[in-house]
Every structure is written in C-alpha cells, then in structure tokens.
C-alpha cells in the first residue's frame, strides 16, 4: 500500500516548485492536497493519512510568524517543509517547534544549526525543475549570455549587481539580461520577467547562464533548470563545499568564478572554447538525469520520513 499523505499548503503559490513537489509526490504516494483555507476541524479524520506534511507556502510569510495551526489533536507524524529561510527565520523556527514535528525539511545548508536551535531533526532536501519547460527545444543559439531574475543587495556578496555594472565590457557579445533591480529595497526600472515556457526557451537559446546563490546563500532553481536544458552552461559564484554540496562541481557540471572580474574572464574563455563548454553542458545534463530530477528529490524526501 502506498503511503497516504495529507499535504497542506497555500492554495495559490507564486513559485513553480510549490506545485512541482506536489505533482511528483502524487506519483510516488497516495497524496491528498488540502489548501490551508479549506482545512477544517475534521480534515484529518476525513482523509485518514499516515503522515501530514505542511508545504512550502505556509512559511512564505515575509518576516512575520507563520499562522497555520493544526485544528485537530493527532498522533499522526507531522513534517514541515521550510521556505525562504532568509527572512523571519527565528519566527519560523519558533512556529515549527510549537507544532512538534517529527522532522523539518529545508533547502538551506545550515540545517544543522536550525536543528540545534529547536532540538527538532532537520533534513536538507533540494528542489529540481519541471522538464516539461526546461529541456532542449532545438539546436539554435541566439544568446551568448542570459540572465533573468531579481538583483538585490541581500544576494551573496551583491555579486549580481557587481556583474550587471560590468556588462559594458561584453558589449561585443550577444547578451540577454532581463532583471528586476532593487536598491535599498526600492525597485529600479520596469523590466519584467519571463513566463516559465519562455524562460525555458531562453535558456535553451543561450550558451552561458549567469546564476549566483541568493539571499542567505541559497542555491536556487536556476542551477537545475540550466542543467536540464542540455544546451547552456552554468557560470556561477564560487562557494564553500557545504553550500553546493554535490549539486554542482567546478569544471564538471559548471564553471565557478571568484568575483566580477573573474566572471568576465571565464565568460570570454568558454565562449571562445566551444568544445570545453559543450563537454561541461553534456556532463551537467547526464548528472542532472542521474541525481537531480524531481523523481530523485521526492524519493529522498520520502525515504527521510
């Protein structure tokens, strides 16, 4: 009999991975999804789950304290998936402890520290990407460099902004940069972002993708989206081993740079050495298939219950 999971989360989610993890959990378990606004005093009794998981969206609450509470007393094992550890972390940890879960899942590398703070076991899980959108669409290239996303000073070393200010040194190359820039928490300019499908196609049409760790040095989904493309190469900031773990390895499935100047040098080198770039792209794609698909991530989560 498959594991019967009651998965409670917010109804409307702003990030794909909220929906992706539900989609793939349904493939590997008997999952009942209930949105927090539909959760009632009899939900647990009605659904009769083996375990309960509180999803990403419940801790997508800015710096405030999460408000969700179980309405029913139950001995069914409870698990929490933490989200956005870079804001309101202490409030989220206090909330998690109050629910007395069996374990808490997080994508952050400091999970051992979280465990010590609230004396609840933590497990690091990672997200992946939806291969319906992030894949090889065709063999065409339109961009030498592509970046799309948010640029803000809270990201590691404010590296994205430092690189953005040096892009005039790459004026002879084909660049596609579509970013939301925040300075002192104020958005500068009106540049929008891409839809999922358009974003996937832009990665497919690009030789090199700039990606960096985000606030609190989080490893974002772009690393997985790029590996899944089997077209583009990851060019990313160098971080300690505990941050990247086995996700990416320099000159194996990515190329790491030390600062904005090194970024410029590495970019030019790999644009001019196509055979080396393609070797890394192909290795990254196979590594993604072997270790980093959603099937792998959900299996890891379920084995950690």
Helices and strands as residue ranges (DSSP letters): E 4-9, H 16-28, E 30-35, H 43-47, E 51-54, G 56-59, E 77-81, H 89-99, E 103-106, H 111-118, E 122-124, E 143-151, G 156-158, H 159-164, G 167-170, E 175-183, E 186-188, H 196-204, E 206-211, H 222-229, E 233-237, H 241-244, E 255-257, H 260-272, H 274-291, H 294-303
